[in-house]
Amino acid sequence: MRETPGARAELDRLGRALHAQLVELIDALTPGTELGLLFLDEPNIADWREPVRYSYSAVFRGQSPEGTGAADVASRAAALLSAADWDVVGPEEEAADGTKRTYVLTARSPDGIRIEVRTGDCNSAVLYSGQTPAPALRETEEFQWPEPVRTPETLTPGYVLCYECDGLGACHGCGGRGWAPGEPQGRSNCHQCGRQRVCLICRGGGELAVSQLSPY
């Protein structure tokens, strides 16, 4: 597949912006946290529908300073992100056990990066999560069905075409991809071959020995 011009460079820029904003939040809200565990090395597939889309994402856990309430942490996160021109929703309260509350803040940057900060009265943990937009990095190309590995003209003497794949060799359900279009993520494992990619009767050979076939 041909790469979409400029798409990877723009995605990398968004990944760096997400990382920088998370570092700023973590340093401000949960100082002293070891940032070496904040990984945004490579984009992951966010949507398997064609064209496949990729995004950078991260989940990170920090601990708020002793004596700092969860509501204060959430309010400070909202102030920091608002000051950076992010569109902030919350912090919203979610019901928790007894009088203890959970606070959830979501924010979106002008270029579509999303960050969520979640904290609560039950403990001092602060959970950060973030994700960039998910562009397609390559242009869609129509899947080309493979050529048969055996035809009536190329059969081995004493063999016949596989009755399951008719000489294709590859799985006739997915064409050798191991997957088929499906919801909810755009792809599902091929129910014919279970991702083995080949015909399960001839094991990819496209032909079967007559001597090994049953009368049926």
Backbone torsions as a table, in degrees:
resi	resn	phi	psi	omega
1	MET	NA	142.2	178.3
2	ARG	-80.2	139.2	179.0
3	GLU	-71.7	143.8	175.3
4	THR	-76.1	120.8	-175.0
5	PRO	-55.8	127.7	174.8
6	GLY	79.6	-8.2	-174.2
7	ALA	-67.5	-43.9	-178.2
8	ARG	-68.2	-39.3	179.3
9	ALA	-63.2	-40.4	178.9
10	GLU	-68.2	-40.0	178.1
11	LEU	-63.9	-41.2	177.8
12	ASP	-62.6	-38.8	177.4
13	ARG	-62.1	-43.0	177.9
14	LEU	-64.5	-37.1	177.6
15	GLY	-63.3	-41.8	177.8
16	ARG	-65.5	-38.0	178.9
17	ALA	-66.1	-40.1	177.2
18	LEU	-62.6	-46.1	-179.6
19	HIS	-60.2	-45.4	-178.5
20	ALA	-63.0	-41.0	-179.4
21	GLN	-70.1	-37.4	176.9
22	LEU	-64.9	-42.3	178.4
23	VAL	-60.2	-43.2	179.2
24	GLU	-61.7	-44.3	179.1
25	LEU	-64.4	-45.8	-177.0
26	ILE	-63.4	-43.2	179.6
27	ASP	-63.7	-35.6	-176.6
28	ALA	-80.7	-39.3	-173.1
29	LEU	-93.3	-33.8	-178.1
30	THR	-132.5	65.7	-175.8
31	PRO	-60.4	149.5	179.8
32	GLY	86.5	0.4	-180.0
33	THR	-73.0	140.2	177.9
34	GLU	-73.6	109.6	-175.9
35	LEU	-83.8	-3.1	179.0
36	GLY	-65.0	-15.4	179.9
37	LEU	-92.6	3.9	178.1
38	LEU	-90.0	96.7	-174.0
39	PHE	-101.4	127.6	167.6
40	LEU	-139.6	60.9	-172.7
41	ASP	-81.0	-45.9	-176.4
42	GLU	-137.1	145.8	176.5
43	PRO	-70.4	151.9	177.5
44	ASN	-111.4	159.6	177.1
45	ILE	-72.3	122.9	-179.8
46	ALA	-99.8	-24.3	-178.4
47	ASP	-151.6	120.4	-176.9
48	TRP	-82.1	-6.4	177.7
49	ARG	-64.4	146.8	178.3
50	GLU	-76.6	134.3	-5.4
51	PRO	-75.4	140.9	-178.2
52	VAL	-59.3	137.0	-176.8
53	ARG	-115.0	145.2	-175.2
54	TYR	-123.5	150.8	175.3
55	SER	-148.8	157.6	167.5
56	TYR	-90.4	139.6	178.0
57	SER	-147.2	157.7	-179.5
58	ALA	-154.2	147.6	171.3
59	VAL	-129.3	131.7	-174.7
60	PHE	-142.4	144.0	-178.0
61	ARG	-120.9	128.1	176.6
62	GLY	-127.0	175.9	179.7
63	GLN	-123.9	125.2	179.5
64	SER	-71.7	153.3	-179.3
65	PRO	-60.1	150.0	179.8
66	GLU	-58.0	134.6	178.9
67	GLY	87.1	-2.3	178.9
68	THR	-93.3	123.6	-178.7
69	GLY	-76.8	154.7	-178.7
70	ALA	-62.6	-39.2	179.6
71	ALA	-62.7	-38.1	178.5
72	ASP	-66.2	-41.3	178.5
73	VAL	-60.9	-45.9	-179.4
74	ALA	-64.3	-40.2	180.0
75	SER	-66.1	-39.9	177.9
76	ARG	-66.0	-38.4	176.9
77	ALA	-61.4	-42.8	178.8
78	ALA	-62.4	-41.6	-179.3
79	ALA	-65.7	-42.5	-179.5
80	LEU	-63.8	-44.9	-178.0
81	LEU	-71.5	-36.6	176.5
82	SER	-63.1	-40.3	178.9
83	ALA	-64.4	-25.1	178.0
84	ALA	-90.4	12.7	177.9
85	ASP	68.9	28.7	173.1
86	TRP	-87.9	148.5	174.5
87	ASP	-83.3	113.3	-171.1
88	VAL	-107.7	134.7	173.7
89	VAL	-119.2	121.3	-180.0
90	GLY	103.9	-165.8	10.4
91	PRO	-71.7	135.7	177.0
92	GLU	-99.0	142.3	179.8
93	GLU	-91.2	137.9	173.5
94	GLU	-116.9	141.4	-178.1
95	ALA	-61.6	140.0	176.5
96	ALA	-132.9	-174.6	-176.7
97	ASP	-69.7	127.9	176.6
98	GLY	65.4	-130.2	-178.8
99	THR	-93.1	-1.9	-178.7
100	LYS	-79.9	142.3	-174.2
101	ARG	-123.6	157.3	171.8
102	THR	-114.5	138.7	-177.4
103	TYR	-118.7	130.3	-178.2
104	VAL	-125.9	127.3	177.9
105	LEU	-121.3	133.8	174.5
106	THR	-123.1	145.0	-178.0
107	ALA	-145.5	148.6	179.5
108	ARG	-132.3	131.6	-179.9
109	SER	-79.4	165.0	178.2
110	PRO	-58.0	-27.8	179.0
111	ASP	-98.8	17.1	167.6
112	GLY	94.2	4.2	176.3
113	ILE	-71.9	139.1	-178.7
114	ARG	-117.8	134.2	176.2
115	ILE	-129.7	140.0	173.7
116	GLU	-123.9	136.5	174.6
117	VAL	-121.0	126.5	-177.4
118	ARG	-127.9	127.9	178.0
119	THR	-147.9	165.8	-176.8
120	GLY	-155.7	169.6	-179.3
121	ASP	-77.0	-13.6	-175.0
122	CYS	-69.0	-32.6	179.7
123	ASN	-156.2	-175.3	-176.2
124	SER	-94.7	7.5	-177.3
125	ALA	-70.4	142.3	173.5
126	VAL	-126.3	121.4	-177.6
127	LEU	-104.8	122.8	178.2
128	TYR	-108.0	138.1	171.5
129	SER	-140.9	146.7	-178.3
130	GLY	-151.6	153.4	179.6
131	GLN	-152.6	139.7	175.3
132	THR	-84.5	167.8	167.0
133	PRO	-57.1	163.3	-174.1
134	ALA	-121.3	87.0	178.5
135	PRO	-82.4	162.4	171.4
136	ALA	-82.8	129.0	-178.6
137	LEU	-92.2	-16.1	-179.0
138	ARG	-135.3	150.5	178.6
139	GLU	-73.9	147.7	179.8
140	THR	-73.0	134.1	173.7
141	GLU	-123.4	135.9	-178.9
142	GLU	-64.0	133.5	-179.7
143	PHE	-65.4	130.9	178.6
144	GLN	-98.5	117.4	179.2
145	TRP	-63.8	135.1	-177.0
146	PRO	-67.8	155.3	175.1
147	GLU	-75.5	148.2	177.9
148	PRO	-61.0	144.8	177.0
149	VAL	-83.0	-17.7	176.3
150	ARG	-138.3	141.9	172.9
151	THR	-127.1	169.4	177.8
152	PRO	-55.4	-27.7	-178.5
153	GLU	-81.6	-18.2	-175.5
154	THR	-113.9	14.5	179.7
155	LEU	-66.0	144.8	171.0
156	THR	-70.4	138.4	178.4
157	PRO	-54.1	134.8	-178.9
158	GLY	86.3	6.9	-179.7
159	TYR	-120.3	158.9	173.5
160	VAL	-128.3	162.1	177.6
161	LEU	-61.0	142.7	177.3
162	CYS	-57.7	129.7	-178.2
163	TYR	-71.1	-17.1	-178.4
164	GLU	-86.3	-48.0	-175.3
165	CYS	-108.4	-3.1	177.9
166	ASP	58.3	36.3	175.7
167	GLY	94.7	-5.2	-176.8
168	LEU	-63.7	-42.2	-177.4
169	GLY	86.2	-50.7	174.5
170	ALA	-72.8	161.3	176.7
171	CYS	-59.4	129.3	-178.2
172	HIS	-78.9	-6.7	177.8
173	GLY	-85.9	-33.9	-176.4
174	CYS	-123.3	-4.1	-179.8
175	GLY	72.0	20.5	178.3
176	GLY	91.0	5.6	178.8
177	ARG	-81.7	-27.6	-176.8
178	GLY	89.3	-5.3	-179.0
179	TRP	-145.9	166.1	177.5
180	ALA	-138.8	154.2	177.4
181	PRO	-58.0	137.1	-179.2
182	GLY	-172.0	161.1	179.7
183	GLU	-99.1	160.1	8.8
184	PRO	-92.4	-6.5	-173.1
185	GLN	-104.3	8.4	177.1
186	GLY	96.9	-21.3	178.2
187	ARG	-143.3	151.7	172.9
188	SER	-141.0	153.8	178.4
189	ASN	-58.6	139.6	179.2
190	CYS	-63.6	124.8	-178.5
191	HIS	-77.5	-11.0	178.4
192	GLN	-80.9	-44.2	-174.1
193	CYS	-115.2	-8.9	-178.9
194	GLY	60.2	40.0	178.8
195	ARG	71.7	13.4	177.2
196	GLN	-82.3	-14.0	171.3
197	ARG	75.5	-23.9	-177.5
198	VAL	-107.4	163.3	173.9
199	CYS	-61.7	130.3	-176.1
200	LEU	-79.1	-11.4	179.0
201	ILE	-85.3	-50.3	-177.7
202	CYS	-98.2	-2.8	179.8
203	ARG	57.4	34.3	175.4
204	GLY	95.5	-7.0	-177.1
205	GLY	-76.5	-26.2	-179.7
206	GLY	80.1	-5.0	-177.9
207	GLU	-144.2	159.8	-179.6
208	LEU	-134.1	142.8	178.9
209	ALA	-71.7	129.4	179.5
210	VAL	-58.5	-35.3	-176.3
211	SER	-67.2	-20.3	-176.8
212	GLN	-100.7	0.8	179.8
213	LEU	-86.9	146.4	176.5
214	SER	-79.3	158.0	177.1
215	PRO	-55.6	-32.6	178.4
216	TYR	-64.5	NA	NA
